[in-house]
């Protein structure tokens, strides 16, 4: 605060104190009357707080911006959630448009007779049956269009346009056989043109050529999982899908009919086997579905928002602690003119409250941009979100203002208490006092004891949770966070030593300027600790997620290599969507088509069947009695096709014998030489000759080819395992497969490279999401470093001018200040890397013990890049304060008594 501002505030508070001095506190001391604070002191305290903020506006602007960023992210998360829910609900509600009653089957489908009974009910203005069946669509290259390995859907054309679950974006709906309307995403993605040909597959996988007459607008309706959707006439639906029954019957009531009474009459008409739902209840269900698409991601965002607020609390604490140290003379003058300790502390807290309120209002405005950015960012890695105006509800406003003000006031509580302890005689002391670090006395011993207790508790929790594997993961992470709190308590003792260690080599290389920077960075231990700890939090979480995702990538890749030892697996796409349908065998002749090609070294035929074993209960829970039995011709059971045997030998696999998986052997308690009944017919129970582990087939029991044929008869294979010939690349093998299967659109090809690429994309997306979300907390921490340096520059302006007067150039002074920022950033980043690496390693070990083997992976390159970016960002945030300090005139600065 300037001298004029300080004297003005002092006069305001001092005048009020003088007017009430007769009553408090001196009068009470003389007469023994009870102390009573004057009521008229509240407004002067508020004016004092506002005057303090005006006087230190430049110093607190970065602090306010840190609160704006943290509150903006937290409130923006809530805006995102409310907007996305409203958008999804509006989009999903089109399927309930004009629907007063919905009829659904409890099992199976609804028959046309049910629709006729509904139409005959009094009060029904219109009723329409909705047919939903599976339907495959080929793109212009003859490839089956799939979404997450699922083919598309066929929907009926509504008999009542008002009850249509979709809109027509272009063209019209089919009215004659051979016509089709497709959803807009499929038309754009496959390159179809209006009036052009479209090839679809019937339930047997046979192609049929149709004409595109319209484009459907489904919005982002996730009821069909993003799959292709085609509208067909009733005749084509029956021909292609053999489905004439309804998944739903929707009803529109006549004017003046009560929907609740109409629902009761319809329920009575349809009888048992069908359930009815009012239109209002249907819309409530759609609202819950809309929330389902949002709530999971929202919970993650809220967690990261709270992390940002926690980081901002360190920045706020540091700012008010430094402002309190700089305002010793001002605060002591207030004490001299009659202000009590309580009034001084309340004035500081009022400053924090006003700052928190103003910054929270700014964060609330910023939340609109943050919410919009989160919606657009989510579209990059998940489903699209329909366009919708931003939704800001009153709980969002309350949370933004409440959290912003509360965090700011709590963070300023300790500095306020310290400010209230400033004695009046401090006005006569020197201005540039240096904050003392934790001394060797009782406070230091207490800090060490508390830190040791927290770290010990955290380590104990980690050691207890690690043997529990995945169930113990919360204990491991919770113990890590408790240990981190212990490190925070010990930070004033650790950070100065870390600064000296990090700065030792640069000081030896670059000389006095860096040595001064190291000394300045260590002179205020608590300040240095708060500055570095703020950055440590974000970097630690980033490092932890990097280790976990790198470990997941390595473990999943290892599992893929072990359980997917062949280059390609071929099976049939499911084109029959009936409830009892299973994936059928491959079309005839596919194996014979591939074997002559020299690109393929192995083409093994696999047959699969599902059998039901006797029910067994393990630990009180029944085991799944259904398992898969598989067989392969004996001449093909070699190389990568042969499973990894852990006990016994496959040499004895013959009729009457079986090899079982390790999991089935453990569940059923069988081993080599035991007998197990698989229900394959004569000769009855089979003798176990081998136990195997990793296999390219998800079958639990391997029987001889002759036994399988005897039980199920001859037939086409259910899968083909294809391994490339030596010297043939994966890309060349894929081209050969595509060429050979050009006329087989119902054959699905899966490759190890495809699986690995999909896994890599998913993990990269997750890493990008975590990096972006944690970037908010890192940004707040970096702003805190810049703010700390700016306040430190102001605090040491006479000291800097003295150094300049002794011969240090402007460039050297700026370099010294930037080195201070770099040291703070480096210590914070390295501490975060160490903490995150420890947490990530222990959590990964818990996961590996349950789901994998080996050791966690450490992404050294990512961690190094993260540390370099954090330290570099700290330097960038400090460029302006360093430049300002270097350009300050020497004479006028030395003459300023601040």
HELIX and SHEET records of a PDB file:
HELIX    1   1 UNK A    3  UNK A   20  1                                  18    
HELIX    2   2 UNK A   26  UNK A   31  1                                   6    
HELIX    3   3 UNK A   41  UNK A   55  1                                  15    
HELIX    4   4 UNK A   57  UNK A   92  1                                  36    
HELIX    5   5 UNK A   93  UNK A   96  5                                   4    
HELIX    6   6 UNK A  112  UNK A  119  1                                   8    
HELIX    7   7 UNK A  161  UNK A  163  5                                   3    
HELIX    8   8 UNK A  184  UNK A  190  1                                   7    
HELIX    9   9 UNK A  222  UNK A  224  5                                   3    
HELIX   10  10 UNK A  234  UNK A  241  1                                   8    
HELIX   11  11 UNK A  259  UNK A  270  1                                  12    
HELIX   12  12 UNK A  279  UNK A  326  1                                  48    
HELIX   13  13 UNK A  328  UNK A  336  1                                   9    
HELIX   14  14 UNK A  341  UNK A  381  1                                  41    
HELIX   15  15 UNK A  394  UNK A  411  1                                  18    
HELIX   16  16 UNK A  413  UNK A  420  1                                   8    
HELIX   17  17 UNK A  424  UNK A  428  5                                   5    
HELIX   18  18 UNK A  442  UNK A  466  1                                  25    
HELIX   19  19 UNK A  469  UNK A  472  5                                   4    
HELIX   20  20 UNK A  473  UNK A  510  1                                  38    
HELIX   21  21 UNK A  512  UNK A  522  1                                  11    
HELIX   22  22 UNK A  525  UNK A  563  1                                  39    
HELIX   23  23 UNK A  590  UNK A  595  1                                   6    
HELIX   24  24 UNK A  634  UNK A  636  5                                   3    
HELIX   25  25 UNK A  639  UNK A  641  5                                   3    
HELIX   26  26 UNK A  650  UNK A  652  5                                   3    
HELIX   27  27 UNK A  662  UNK A  668  1                                   7    
HELIX   28  28 UNK A  705  UNK A  712  1                                   8    
HELIX   29  29 UNK A  730  UNK A  740  1                                  11    
HELIX   30  30 UNK A  752  UNK A  795  1                                  44    
HELIX   31  31 UNK A  797  UNK A  805  1                                   9    
HELIX   32  32 UNK A  810  UNK A  851  1                                  42    
HELIX   33  33 UNK A  860  UNK A  877  1                                  18    
HELIX   34  34 UNK A  879  UNK A  887  1                                   9    
HELIX   35  35 UNK A  890  UNK A  895  1                                   6    
SHEET    1   A 4 UNK A 124  UNK A 130  0                                        
SHEET    2   A 4 UNK A 248  UNK A 253 -1                                        
SHEET    3   A 4 UNK A 101  UNK A 105 -1                                        
SHEET    4   A 4 UNK A 274  UNK A 278 -1                                        
SHEET    1   B 7 UNK A 167  UNK A 171  0                                        
SHEET    2   B 7 UNK A 207  UNK A 217 -1                                        
SHEET    3   B 7 UNK A 179  UNK A 183  1                                        
SHEET    4   B 7 UNK A 229  UNK A 232 -1                                        
SHEET    5   B 7 UNK A 152  UNK A 156  1                                        
SHEET    6   B 7 UNK A 132  UNK A 138 -1                                        
SHEET    7   B 7 UNK A 197  UNK A 201 -1                                        
SHEET    1   C 9 UNK A 645  UNK A 648  0                                        
SHEET    2   C 9 UNK A 686  UNK A 692 -1                                        
SHEET    3   C 9 UNK A 657  UNK A 661  1                                        
SHEET    4   C 9 UNK A 701  UNK A 703 -1                                        
SHEET    5   C 9 UNK A 626  UNK A 632  1                                        
SHEET    6   C 9 UNK A 600  UNK A 612 -1                                        
SHEET    7   C 9 UNK A 719  UNK A 724 -1                                        
SHEET    8   C 9 UNK A 568  UNK A 572 -1                                        
SHEET    9   C 9 UNK A 747  UNK A 751 -1                                        
SHEET    1   D 2 UNK A 617  UNK A 618  0                                        
SHEET    2   D 2 UNK A 621  UNK A 622 -1                                        
SHEET    1   E 3 UNK A 645  UNK A 648  0                                        
SHEET    2   E 3 UNK A 686  UNK A 692 -1                                        
SHEET    3   E 3 UNK A 675  UNK A 676 -1                                        
END                                                                             
